[in-house]
């Protein structure tokens, strides 16, 4: 029930537009905490798969409460023809500001409850909004209510998409020796803004960061290819390399390959980033890789 904490004002706003249904698990010895669950919420308890699908087919908007992160439920809702109201996180949540991620071995920063839905699905199915801004929430809900969407499943989440990935992996990778796949022909090297991660600059450029390419950028020559003339090249242990400082043109390469990271960033550094374009609806595969 933690996700319902401190959400009363937000739920009051959502309730202005229609009925609110929930699937909160209880037992004969426990009941939903009335201080967290408003009386206007109809709780169906824990439903089986068929029950969930039936409820979603009767639903207009699937409302995120900020947790769980990156769960399958929003995707199931979208697949059943729902809109998804996706809470935006300002600032993004990471191990630096979230107890949930505090001890987890990741530097990822979540920009919303469901970044995949935010970035790779988006409108008209997904509205990512700051739920603390009630004017923004109200405008988004009104827009969703006034329109409609058809059920949608991203191609990569279909059986055909799964089989295409498996086929590409098996056909193009040599599991007994080192193989260059994805092919280097798909590599597009860019450098970030100061303090920006490779993940973000690649997405900003309509691509994704491909970590398999990092070893190919970890040389002085890779800097020269993008017209960065290094006055000095140093090797260090850091998640924010390869990178360079524009003030004195100091360049840095990675001393430990296990530390290559798409999400590492440093305020005074510009990352050298391995981006690649991807097939529409199939992020895991580059163009002409399948």
N, C-alpha and C positions, 0 to 999 in steps of 0.2 A: 504493500500500500504506500510505500515511500513516494512513489511518483505522484500521488494525489495530494501530498503535503503542500500547503501554501498555494493551492490552485483554485481556491473557492471563488475569488473575484473573476478569474479567467473563465471558470465553468459557468458562473452566473451570466457572463456575457454570451457564451456559446448557447446557453439555454434559451436566450431571447429568440433564437432562430429555429428552434424545434426540439424534439425529444432527444435526450442523451441516454444511450445504452452502454452498459459495461459488462465485462466478463471477469469479475473479481472472485477468486476462489475463497470459499468459506467451508467450515465443517459444522457439525451439529453442536460442537463445543465453542465455536468462535463465530463472531458476526462481524460484518464490515463496520469499521469505526465510523459512527455517525458524524463525528467531528471532521472527518476527512471526506466522506461520501455524502454529498448533498441529497436531501430527500427526493428531489426531482429526477435523480439518476435511477434508471431501471436496471438493476443488476441481474444478469442471467446466470451468474455463477460460472463454473468451469464447463465449457461446452466441448463436445467431441468435434472431429473434423467437419462432419456434415452440418452440425449445428452452427459452427463458425461461418461456413460458406453461405448458409442460408441467411444468417444475420447480415453478413456483408452485402449480399445481393439486395437486401432491403434498405441499405444504408446509402446516404448521399455523401457524407463527409466523414472520413476517418481522422479523428483528432489526436495528434500526438501530444503527450504531456511531458516530453523531454527525456523519457526513459521507457523501455530499455533502448540502448544505443544500437543502431544498425540491425534491428531485429527483422524477422521475416514478415511480421504482421502487416506493415504498410504495403509491402509488395503484394501480399495476398489481397489486401483491400483494393489496390489499383487494378489487379487482375480481375476483380469482380465488379469493376465499373465505378469505384468510389474515387472521389477527390481525396488527397492527403494533405492535411494542414500540418506542415513540418516545422517545429520550433527551431528558430535560428539561435545559435549560441553567440553572445557578445559579452566578452571575448570568446574565441574558440576554446573548447575544453581540452586540457592535456594533463600530463602528470604534474605540471607546474602549478595548476590551480584547481585540480579536481581530486577529491579523496578517492574516487573510483579508480582513477588512472595512476594515483600516486606511486604505487609499488609495482606497476606493470612495466615490463621492459619495452616500452615504446615511446617515441617522441611525437607520434601523430597528434594532431590538433583537430578535433571534430568541430566543424563549422555549424553543424545542426544535428538534430537527433538522428537523421539518416542522410549522410553525405552522398551516398550513391544515388538516392532518389533526387536529392537536390541538384546534383551536377549532371547526371547522365539520363535522367528522365525529365524533370522540370515541368514547366507548364505545357499543356493545360492540366496535367494530372496532379502535379505537385506544386503547392504554394508554400514557399519557405519564408516565414515571417518572424519578426521579433514579437513573441507573444506578450511581452511586457508593454508593447505599444498597442493599446486597445483600439485606437483609430485604424491602425494598419490591419489588425485582426478583423475588425468589423468590415472594413472594405474588402478584404480577401474573402470572407464568408459570404458577403452579399454577391460578389462576383461569381463564386462557385454555385450558389443557389440559383442564380439567374441563367446558368448555362448547364451543359451536360457533357459527359465524356463516355466513350465506349470502353469496355474492358480492355486492358492493355498489359501485355507481358513482354518485357524486353527480350529480344531474340536470343541473347546469350543465356537466358534462364529457361528457354524451351528445350525440349528433348533434342530437336534438330541442332540448336546452338551448342549444347553439350557435346553431341557426337562430332560436330565440326571441330571443336577444340581438341577432343581426344585424337581425332584423325590427324590434325596438324601436329600435335605433340609427338605422336608415334612416328609420323612420316618424316619429320624434320630434325629430330634429336637423336644423337648417338649416345646411348646410355653407358657405353663401354669406353668411350674416350671423349675428350673435349670437343665440343662442336660449337660453331658460331651460329647460334639461333636464339633469338631472332637475328636475321641476317644484318650485317653491318650496313647494308645498303639502305636500311630503314632508319638509321641513326641521323638525327638532326641535333646538332650541338648548339645550345644557346647559353647565354649567361644571364643570371638573375639580377634584380635590383638589390641593393644592400639590405641585408636582413630578410631576404625572401628565400623560400625553399625551392628546390627543384620541382617538387610536386606542384607548387603554385604557379611558377613561371611556365611550366609545360602546359598546365590546364589553361592558363591565360592565353597561350598560343594555340589552343585547340588540339593539344596533344596530351600524352601521358608520359610520366617519367618511367624509363625502362632501366632498372638497376643492373641488368645483365651487361649493359654497355659501360658501366663505370670504369672497369679496368682499361678500356681503350682510351679513356680521357685522362688517365692518371699519369701523363707525361708532359714534359715541357713543350713538346711538339703540338700537343692538343691545344695549348694556350695560343701558340703562334698561329694555328689554323683559323682562329676567330679574332686575329689581329690584336692579341694581348701580348705585349712585349715585356716579359718579366725581367725586372732588374735583379731579382734573386729568386731561387726556387728552393723551398724547404719541404721536408717530409715530416708529417706529424700524425699523431693519433687524435682524430677528431671526426665527428659526424658531419662537419661543415666543410669538407674538402672532397674533391678538388675545388679550389676557390682562389680569389686574389683580392688584394687591397688596391683600390684605384688611386689612392693618394700617393703611394710610393711604388706602386706596381710590384709589390711583393706577392709571389705566387706560392701556393701550398698544394702538395700532393698527399695522397693517403699512404700511411705506413702500415696500416692493418686493413686488409681487404674486407674483413668481417664488419668493419665500421662504415662501409659505404652506405649512404642513406639518401633517400629522396626527400625526407622531411627535415633534415638537419639544416640549421640556419645560424648565421652570426651577424650581428648588427653592422659590423664594419667590413663585411666581406660580400663579394659577388660570387655566387656559386657557378661553376661550370657544369652544365646539366645535359644529361643524355635523354633527349625527348624522342618520341616516335609518334607518328600518326596511327590511328587504329581503324579497323573496319567498323562501319556503322552497326551498332547493336552488338558488337563483339570486341570489347575493350582489350581482352587478353591477346588478340591477334593483330599484328600490324597489317597495313595495306600490302597486298600481294604476298603475305606470309602463309596463307592457307592453301 
